[in-house]
Amino acid sequence: VSLNMAGRARLSPDVNRILFVKNMPFNMNGEELYDLFGKYGAVRQIRMGNRKDTRGKAFVVYEDIYDAKNAYEHLAGFNVKDRYLIVLYHSAQLSEKKRTVAQQQAQIAEMAARVQ
């Protein structure tokens, strides 16, 4: 493992400062989430889902990428209120691909509706 100038190990390209958290208890609030993830470093921002389709999900943004990596390693699979957290690194490319597929499916449905 190579080291960078700060003496830390080089990280995989998929590691970043933004964690995507799923399978959270619906009754978990922002303060509890901040307390849990704040143990691993300075948290810049937390965005929690509040719609029916986004409840139980959140984005946690760290100031430092190594803090995000540490939180990921410790909290993936962590049991909170009888739920096991699913913690992933956020991937903008993957989100864009999903969005593009959804748009294409909508266009196909529109075209099919015109033909009928």
C-alpha positions as CSV (number, residue, x, y, z in Angstrom):
1,V,0.0,0.0,0.0
2,S,1.5,3.3,-1.0
3,L,1.4,6.3,1.2
4,N,0.5,9.9,0.3
5,M,2.3,13.0,1.6
6,A,0.3,13.0,4.9
7,G,1.4,9.5,5.6
8,R,-2.0,8.0,5.0
9,A,-2.7,5.0,2.7
10,R,-3.9,5.6,-0.8
11,L,-7.6,5.2,-1.1
12,S,-9.7,3.3,-3.7
13,P,-11.2,5.5,-6.4
14,D,-14.8,4.7,-5.1
15,V,-14.1,6.2,-1.6
16,N,-15.3,9.7,-1.2
17,R,-16.5,12.1,1.5
18,I,-20.2,11.4,0.9
19,L,-21.9,8.3,2.5
20,F,-25.3,7.1,1.5
21,V,-27.1,5.4,4.4
22,K,-30.1,3.1,3.9
23,N,-32.3,0.9,6.2
24,M,-32.4,3.5,9.0
25,P,-35.2,3.3,11.5
26,F,-38.0,5.7,10.5
27,N,-38.1,7.2,14.0
28,M,-34.4,8.1,13.9
29,N,-33.9,11.9,13.9
30,G,-31.1,14.1,12.5
31,E,-29.5,14.7,15.9
32,E,-29.2,10.9,16.6
33,L,-27.7,10.4,13.2
34,Y,-25.3,13.3,13.7
35,D,-24.2,11.8,17.1
36,L,-23.7,8.4,15.6
37,F,-21.7,9.5,12.5
38,G,-20.0,12.4,14.3
39,K,-18.0,9.9,16.4
40,Y,-15.8,9.3,13.4
41,G,-15.0,12.8,12.4
42,A,-16.3,16.3,11.5
43,V,-19.6,16.0,9.7
44,R,-20.3,18.9,7.2
45,Q,-23.9,18.0,6.4
46,I,-26.6,15.4,6.8
47,R,-29.5,15.2,4.5
48,M,-32.3,12.8,5.6
49,G,-35.2,11.6,3.4
50,N,-38.6,12.9,4.4
51,R,-40.8,11.6,1.6
52,K,-42.5,8.2,1.6
53,D,-40.0,6.9,-1.0
54,T,-36.9,8.4,0.8
55,R,-37.6,7.7,4.4
56,G,-35.0,5.6,6.2
57,K,-32.3,7.0,3.9
58,A,-29.7,9.8,4.3
59,F,-26.6,11.3,2.9
60,V,-23.8,12.1,5.4
61,V,-21.1,14.5,4.1
62,Y,-17.7,14.5,6.0
63,E,-15.1,17.3,6.0
64,D,-12.3,14.7,5.5
65,I,-12.4,11.6,3.2
66,Y,-10.5,9.5,5.8
67,D,-13.2,10.2,8.4
68,A,-15.8,9.1,5.9
69,K,-13.8,5.9,5.3
70,N,-13.5,5.3,9.0
71,A,-17.3,5.7,9.5
72,Y,-18.0,3.4,6.6
73,E,-15.8,0.7,8.0
74,H,-17.4,0.9,11.5
75,L,-21.0,1.6,10.7
76,A,-21.7,-0.6,7.7
77,G,-23.9,-3.4,9.2
78,F,-24.2,-1.5,12.6
79,N,-27.4,-2.3,14.5
80,V,-29.5,0.8,15.4
81,K,-32.9,0.3,16.9
82,D,-33.1,-3.3,15.6
83,R,-32.1,-2.3,12.1
84,Y,-28.8,-3.0,10.4
85,L,-27.5,0.1,8.6
86,I,-26.5,-0.2,5.0
87,V,-23.7,2.3,4.4
88,L,-22.3,2.9,0.9
89,Y,-20.1,5.5,-0.7
90,H,-22.2,7.9,-2.8
91,S,-21.5,7.5,-6.5
92,A,-22.6,10.5,-8.7
93,Q,-22.0,8.4,-11.8
94,L,-24.3,5.6,-10.6
95,S,-27.0,8.1,-9.7
96,E,-26.8,9.6,-13.1
97,K,-27.0,6.2,-14.8
98,K,-30.1,5.4,-12.8
99,R,-31.7,8.7,-13.7
100,T,-30.9,8.3,-17.4
101,V,-32.4,4.8,-17.4
102,A,-35.6,6.1,-15.7
103,Q,-35.8,8.9,-18.3
104,Q,-35.4,6.5,-21.2
105,Q,-38.1,4.2,-19.8
106,A,-40.4,7.2,-19.5
107,Q,-39.7,8.2,-23.1
108,I,-40.4,4.6,-24.3
109,A,-43.7,4.6,-22.4
110,E,-44.6,8.0,-24.0
111,M,-43.8,6.7,-27.5
112,A,-45.8,3.5,-26.8
113,A,-48.8,5.5,-25.7
114,R,-48.7,7.7,-28.9
115,V,-48.6,4.6,-31.1
116,Q,-51.7,3.1,-29.5
